[in-house]
Amino acid sequence: MASSRPRRLKTLVGAPTLVAAANDGDPGFGLRRAVDIARRAEAERITGLFTADLLQIDPAGLAGTAGVQEPLIALAALSQATSRIGLVATVSTSFHHPFNLARQLATLDHVSGGRAAWNAVTSSVGEENFGEEGFDGILPSPEARYARAAEFIAVVNALFDANARDAATRTASGALAIDPARFHRIDHRGRHFAVAGPLNVPPLPQGRPVQFQAGQSEAGMAVGAAHAEVVYTSQPSFEGAVAFATELRRRAAAFGRGGGLPFVMNSFHGLIGESESDVARRLAEKHARIDYDQGRLKLADMLGGEVDLSGLSLDAPLPESLLPEVARINRRRGQVAIFRRYAQQGLSLRRLIIEAQETGHWSVAGTPERLADALEERYRAGILDVVTLHGLGNPDQEDLLLNGLLPELRRRGLIDTDYVGDDFRQNLELPPLPGTAAQARIA
């Protein structure tokens, strides 16, 4: 792995929610708060806003608040209150259609001035809400979901690539002149989709939205290696992060990809304290707030949702007989593998429940300097290109993020002090898009 990096570490924060709550003084409060947070992120030169998404309400509350708004509409709203920060929408390839999504993403790129990105996920929940032909309320296997995702991404990219860059021009009066002959068909007919095209939105400011992809199972890694520009993965340990990045890039090279693609992205669950004693206090308070009965349910969910942890001692390890075989799990296999590994290391049920609060993500508690050390280690090792930071909008952590961790990262020269380009691709310092002439059609 490289010991020095010319490209700085790129930063994301979660896009704030725009929705109104029952006890808001007026229905616009959620939007105003979201705009304020997005503008603060942009003032700090955060590279992008990232949305998570779930397609169901979890009655047990195990999934937190992810998925409380539709990402594309939310980011379109925030695009009008910002001018430089990137906008990453998480969208399911299992429950959408590529032509509709291509139109939505293209429009987001236009209305934001070239700041759109999409995080392709195959969804591990929500199938009960999409009981149309081909789904019938049953979640397909990971292999089937990722096969659909690969074709889905290829179709979307073909639609973006097929139209000539000068298909739309600006007249002297300021009106838009459209040349229909410059919009081209793709005539795709595959296993999952039949899409003739052309895409009826003019070519995008960025050419394509930036392609993120989330998934760390075997099937997910294959799609990321072939198609993604940024791969989002949960890697709680340094050794696991090295192994994942090495294998991902080996596979990407086998597809003939260069330019360091795909970039690797981690979500960094940092708990920041002013001193070691303050960190210890904050950790103790955080653990004291855990409902361990609810925690048993959350841990069971991390293990695939089919284990019963009731009645087990909190201070004993899990019996090996309760641990699921990863290959038999249909949802979030990468997450299941992480928690199965934790259990096999002999962690007590109590400790496993504590780990489950971070849902298998990279978690570090410490002073700003300690957190910066952890980020710098992965960055210098060449296994971390993009990181999601937490704390913005959280009164307990925001000051320590803005006035502690971010200044320390800048002092070390790890993150950007200003935006480096005119669109999201340039600000991520991605290599140029490949030539599109050979990609206008899909075999």
C-alpha positions, 0 to 999 in steps of 0.5 A: 500500500502507498505511504503518501497520497497526492489526493486528499481525503474527501469528506461527506456528512449525512444530509439533514432531514427536511420533514416537518414534525408534529410539534414543530411551530410551523411546517417549514421548520424542518426545511429551514433547519436542514438548509442551515445544516447543509450550508454549514457543511458547505462553509466547512468545505465538506465534499458532499451530503450523503443520504441513506434510505430504507423502504419500510418502517421498522416497527421495532425501531431497529433501523433508527431514522434512516429513510424518513424522506425520499432522497432525490426530492430532499437533495433537489431542495437542498441543491437550491440552498447550496452551490458547491457541495455534492449531493449523493442519493441512495436509490434501490436498484431492486425497486426502481426502473433505470429509465425513470431513475436516469431522468430523475438523476439527470434532472438533479444534476441539471438543477444542482449545476453538476453536483449529483451522485447516486449510491446504488443499493440492492435493498435488504428490506422493503420487499413487502411494499413492491409486490409487482410482477417479478417480486411478489413480496419476496426478497430475491437472493443477493446474487439475483439482486446484484445481477439486476443491479449490474444490468440496471447501472449499465442501462442508466450509464448507456442512457447518459452516454448515448446523447450527444453533448450538443443535443441542447444549445442555448440561443441568443435569446436565452431559450433552449434549442433541442436537436432531436437527432442528437438524442440517440437510442440504446435499444437495450434488451436484457434479462431484466430490462428492455429500454429503447431510449433515448433518454429525453433529458439533455446531457448532464453537466457532469456527463454522468452523476458520480456512481457510488455503490454499497455492498460488501458481499461477494456479489456486491463486491463484484458489482462495485469492482466493475461499475462503481466510482466509490464503494461504500463498505463497513470495515470496523478493523484496519486488517479487514479494511486492508483485505477489502480494499486489496481484493476490490482493487484486484477485481477492478484491475481484472475489469481493466479499470485504472485511475485508482478506481473504485475509491473506498468509502467508510462511515466513521462513527467517531465519538469525540471528547475534549480529553481522555477523561471526557471521552471515558465519561461520554462513552459511559453515558452512551452505554448507560443509555442502551436498552439491553432488551431492545439491544438483543433484538438489534443484535439479532437483526445484525445476525440476519434476524433469525436468532433468538437471544432472549434468556441468554446471559449478558456476560457470556459469549454466544453459543456457536450453535446460534451463529448463522451460516452467512451463505444462508442469509438473504439480507446484509451478508456483509454485516452478518459476517462482521457480527459472526466474526465478533461472536467467534472472537468470544465477545460477551452478549453485552459487548456484542450489543454495544457493538450493534449500536454502531451496526458494524461500522468503523467506530472510534472514541477519542480526542480530536487528535486520536480520531485524526490518527485513526483516519490518517492511518487508513488514508496513508495506507491507501485504503480510505479515499472518502469518509462520512463524518458524524456530529453535524447537527448534534449539539453534543458533538458538533462543536468538537467536530467543527472546532476540533476534528476538522481543524486537526485534519486540515492541520495535517493536510489530510482534507481539502481547505476549499473546493478544488473544482466546479462539479462533484466529480472534480471535487472528488478528484475522480479520473475523467469519464471514459470515452462514451462512443463505445458505451452508447449501446449495451450488448 
